[in-house]
Amino acid sequence: MDYLAVANSPFLWACAISIFLVIVLQSVIYIRAGFKEAPLIDMPRSEVHASVRAGAISAIGPSIAIVVVAVGLLSLFGGPAVLMRIGLIGSAGYELIAANAGSEALGLELGGEGFDGAAFATVFTVMSLGGAMWMISALSLGPVIKRVERTVRKRNATLLKIVPAAALMAAFGYLVSQEPVKSPVHLYVVVTATLTAVILQIAAKASGRSWIREWCLAISMAVGLLTAGVAA
């Protein structure tokens, strides 16, 4: 029996749909919690609306790259598996690494000769276990981080704003710094995307149009992807 018949079975489609229903429910809970907690930190309701809108728009850029990878994997893993993995975790790079690691452990090429139902199950398990560890870590460390946050907030509320911002800048700065040395195309993408983001931020400040700032990430990533396509 062709393993793709199992990979696209109604049972797996039901599993994929149920997962996305949980994600939608979580999103609603988080948004409601944001509106509820905003008055406690003197955050106007208009800023909460702007934050939600900016977050939704900013997700468009990263989603483009994920969709491109997902389309390429549909013929290999089927719709439900791709939706459950790429659509849930959203890390196309990790999923490809995990899939290759699982197939290489069996001595097979991903999607190549001999890649049967057992290989599909093994690769999908490897991908799922890696993603599960992220979730378990978030669930187990969440309460600890919350207690630390309360302690720090009582002593120095300003520090609570500086440290997360610095951590994000360091993390993204490190990731970006690894790209330009890979190839000239990577360098062009980083330069064009960065220049686009800077220009959009300046334009938003000069014109006073907040929507430009909200679309900044999505547009910058789109420009970066277009540059990669042209320069490759």
N, C-alpha and C positions, 0 to 999 in steps of 0.2 A: 504493500500500500504506500502510495506517495505521501511523504511526511507533510507536504504542504496541505493535503486534505485535512490532516489533524490540526495543522497550524492555523487554518482558517475555519475551524469547526465552530458551530454555534455556541458551544460551551465556553471556548476561549473568548469569543466575541462578548458573551455575557459577562465574563470576568473583566474584560477591558472596560466595558460600559460602566460596571459597578464601581471600578476604581475611579473613573472620571466623575461619577456622581459624588463620591466621597470628597474629591478635590473641590468640586463646586460648593459642597456644604462647608468645607473648611474655609474656603474663600469668603463665603457669606459670614461665617462666625468671626473671622479676623476683621473684616470691614466693620461689622457691627461693634466689635470690641474697640476698634479705633475711634469710632464716633462717640462711644460711651466714655472713653478715657480722655478724649481731647479736652473737655472743659477742666479736667483736673490739672492740666499743665498750661491752662490759659491759651489753648490753641483754637483759633476761630474755626467755625464750621466750614467757612469758605476755603481755608487752607487744607482741611481734611479732604474736601472734594477735589482740590487741585492735586493733592498727593496721590489720591486714588487714580485720577485721570492720568497723571504723569507716569505712574507705575504701569498702567495698562498700555500706554503708548510706548514706553521704553521696552516693553516685552516684545514688541513687533520685530525689532532689529535682531535680537538673538534667535527668535523663532524662525527667521528666514533660513539661517544656516542649518538649524535642526530639521526643517522641512526638507531641505535638499538631501541631507543624509538619509532621512526617513524614506524618501521616495526610492533611493537606491537600495534600501534594505527590504522593501516590500516583497520583491520577488524571491528573496532569500529566506525571510522569516515569516512572511504572511502579515496581514493587517493587525490582528490582535496583539501579537508579540511586540511588534514595532510600536504600537500605540502604548502598550503597557510599559515599555522600557524607555524609548526616546521621549514619548509624550509625558511620562510621569517624572523621570529624573531630569530630562532636558539637557543632558551632557552627551552630545553626540560623540565627542572624542573618547570619553570613558567607555561608552557602549561598544565602539569599534575595537578598542584595546581589549576589553573583556571578551568579546566575541572571537577575536583572533587567538587570544590566550587559550580559550576553551577548545578551539579546533586544533591548535598546535599540540595541545596535550594529548589529543587522540591521534596525532600524526597525520592529520588531514588538512587540506587547504580549505579555507572558509568558502563554502558553496561549490567546491570542486568535486572531483570524482570520489565516490565513496561517502559523500556527505549525506547520511540517511537520517531516519527518525531518531536513532540513538544519539547521533552527533548533534542534531537539533536540540534534543532535550538537554544534553550536556552543556552546550553553549548557552542556552537560555537560562539554565540553572546558575552558571557562573555569573552571567550578567545580573541575575536577580539577587544572588547572595551579596554581590558587591553593593548594589543599591540598598539592600536591606540594612547593611551595616551603617550607612549614612543615616537612615531613619532611626535606628536603635540608638546611635550616638546622640542624635538630636533629642530624642525622648528622655534618655538617661541624664544628659548634661543640662537639659533645659532648667529643671528645678534648682540645680547647683548655681547656674549662671544667674538665675533670678534672685537667689539669696545674696550673691555677691553684689548684684546691681543695687539691691536695697541698702546694703551696708555702705557702699560707695556713695550713693545718693545722699545719705544722711550726713556724711563727712564732707563731701565736695561734689556738688551737683555738676559743676562746670567740667570736672574731670571726666564725667560720664559722657559728655558730648565730644571731648577732645580725643579720648582713647579709641572709640569705635571709628571715628573719622580717620585717624592716623592709621589704624589697622587696615581699613579699606584701601587707603591710598598706597600703603606699602604692598598689600597683596596684589592689587591691580598693576601697580608699578613694576613689581617683579615679573608678573606674567607678560606684560607688554615688552619689557626689556629683553625677553628671550626670543621674541619674534624676528626683529630686524636682521639678526645674524644668520638666520636659516637660509635665506635666499634673497636676491634682489626683489622678487615679487612681494615677499613678506615686508621688506623695507618700504616699498611703495605703498602698500596697504596701510601700514602704521602711519606713515607721513600724511597721506591724503585723508585718512579718517580723523587724525588729530587736528589737522588744519581745518577740516570741515567743522569739527566740534568747536574749535576756538572761534571761528568766524560766526557760527550760529550763536554762541554765547555773547559775543560782542554785539551782534545784531539785536538780540533779545534785550540786552541792557540799554542799547541806544534808542530802540523803538518803544521800549516799555511793553512789548508784547510777550506775555508769559507763555503763550502756546509754542513759540519758537524754542524756548528752553525745554518744554515738555517733549518736543519732537526731536531734540538734539541727538540723543543716543540712537534712535531708530534711523534717522537720516544719515548719521555718521557711519553706522554699520552698513547701511545700504550702499553708500559711496565706497566703503572699503571692499565690499563684495564685488561691486562693479569694476573697481580697479583691478582686483585679482583676476576677474574674467578677461579683462582687456590685456593685462600685462602677461598673463600666463602663456 
